[in-house]
């Protein structure tokens, strides 16, 4: 039985129904079609629209926080606020800064000469390594003499940093 025969047979059966039954079949058919349209097209589009609105609101809140933080950074920078210099021996200060980043176990500190220390750490996220160098120089009172970053993989580096004499107050 092909599609044409099936449609002809359904049409004949529909014609045999009385007017009241035909109205009921038409109503049920329209209900099924509208339900399918709702489930397939309207409801998913509505859900996507609602989720998109929430995502936009979340991004706007995040953007506002980033802008507030950037303004705070600028105001602190303009006020000339200086970082507190840690007290203690240079080796202890470097160990303390490495411990803060949980790098102490995978690092090696060697004294190159009087007051100069080499810090070697492998497999660091590049951004974290740069942040650590900056924060250590600002807070330790040590001067970064040289740094070598060797790319291990995308976003990962091996670092060798040489720290010099304490800054004079």
C-alpha positions in Angstrom: 0.0 0.0 0.0 1.5 3.3 -1.1 1.0 6.8 0.2 -1.7 7.7 -2.4 -3.8 4.6 -1.6 -3.5 5.3 2.1 -4.6 9.0 1.7 -7.5 7.9 -0.5 -8.6 5.3 2.1 -8.4 7.8 4.9 -10.4 10.4 2.8 -13.1 7.8 2.2 -13.3 6.9 5.8 -13.5 10.6 6.7 -16.4 11.1 4.2 -18.3 8.2 5.8 -18.3 10.0 9.2 -21.3 12.2 10.0 -20.8 16.0 10.3 -20.4 15.9 14.1 -17.7 13.2 13.9 -15.9 15.1 11.2 -15.8 18.2 13.3 -14.3 16.2 16.2 -11.6 14.7 13.9 -10.7 18.1 12.5 -10.5 19.5 16.1 -8.3 16.6 17.2 -6.1 17.0 14.1 -5.7 20.7 14.7 -4.9 20.1 18.4 -2.2 17.5 17.5 -0.7 19.9 14.9 -0.6 22.9 17.3 0.9 20.7 20.1 3.6 19.5 17.8 4.3 23.1 16.6 4.5 24.2 20.3 6.8 21.4 21.3 9.1 21.6 18.3 9.4 25.3 17.6 7.8 27.7 20.1 8.8 26.3 23.5 12.5 25.7 22.6 12.8 29.2 21.2 11.1 30.6 24.3 13.5 28.7 26.6 16.5 29.9 24.6 15.4 33.5 24.8 14.9 33.3 28.6 18.4 31.7 29.0 19.9 34.3 26.7 18.4 37.1 28.8 19.9 35.6 32.0 23.3 35.2 30.4 23.2 38.8 29.3 22.3 39.9 32.8 25.2 37.8 34.2 27.7 39.3 31.8 26.5 42.8 32.6 27.1 42.2 36.3 30.5 40.8 35.6 31.4 43.7 33.4 30.3 46.2 36.1 32.5 44.3 38.7 35.5 44.4 36.3 35.0 48.1 35.7 34.8 48.8 39.4 37.9 46.9 40.1 39.8 48.6 37.3 38.7 52.0 38.8 39.9 50.9 42.2 43.3 49.9 40.7 43.7 53.2 39.0 42.8 55.1 42.2 45.3 53.1 44.2 48.0 53.6 41.6 47.3 57.4 41.5 47.5 57.6 45.3 51.0 56.1 45.2 50.3 53.4 47.7 53.4 51.3 48.1 53.4 47.6 48.9 54.6 46.5 52.3 58.1 45.1 52.3 58.4 41.7 54.0 61.0 41.4 56.8 63.5 38.6 56.9 66.4 37.1 55.0 66.2 37.0 51.1 66.1 33.2 51.0 63.2 33.1 53.6 61.3 35.8 51.6 61.6 33.9 48.4 60.6 30.6 50.1 57.6 32.4 51.6 56.5 33.8 48.2 57.0 30.3 46.6 54.9 28.7 49.3 52.1 31.2 48.7 51.8 29.9 45.2 52.3 26.2 46.4 55.5 26.0 44.3 58.0 25.4 47.1 58.2 21.7 46.5 58.9 22.0 42.7 61.4 24.9 43.1 65.1 25.2 43.8 66.7 28.2 45.4 70.5 28.5 45.1 72.7 31.3 46.4 74.8 32.5 43.5 76.9 35.0 45.4 76.6 37.2 48.4 73.0 38.4 48.4 72.1 37.0 45.0 69.7 34.0 44.7 68.6 32.0 41.7 65.1 30.6 41.8 64.2 27.7 39.4 60.7 26.4 39.0 59.4 24.1 36.3 56.0 23.7 34.7 54.3 27.0 35.7 51.3 28.7 34.1 53.0 31.6 32.3 50.6 34.2 33.6 51.1 33.0 37.2 54.9 33.1 36.8 54.7 36.8 35.6 52.4 37.7 38.4 54.7 36.0 41.0 57.7 37.9 39.7 55.9 41.2 39.9 54.4 40.6 43.4 57.7 39.2 44.8 59.6 42.3 43.6 57.0 44.6 45.0 56.8 43.0 48.4 60.1 41.4 49.2 62.5 44.3 48.8 64.6 42.2 46.4 65.5 43.3 42.9 64.9 41.1 40.0 68.3 41.0 38.2 67.3 38.6 35.3 64.6 36.2 34.4 64.5 33.4 31.8 61.2 31.8 30.8 61.4 28.7 28.6 58.1 27.6 26.9 57.3 24.0 27.8 53.9 23.9 26.2 51.1 26.3 25.4 50.7 28.5 28.5 53.3 26.6 30.5 56.9 27.7 31.2 60.0 26.9 33.1 61.4 29.9 35.0 64.8 30.9 36.2 64.8 34.2 38.1 67.9 35.8 39.7 67.2 38.1 42.6 69.7 40.8 43.6 70.5 42.9 46.7 67.8 44.4 48.8 66.5 47.8 47.7 67.7 50.7 49.8 64.8 52.4 51.7 
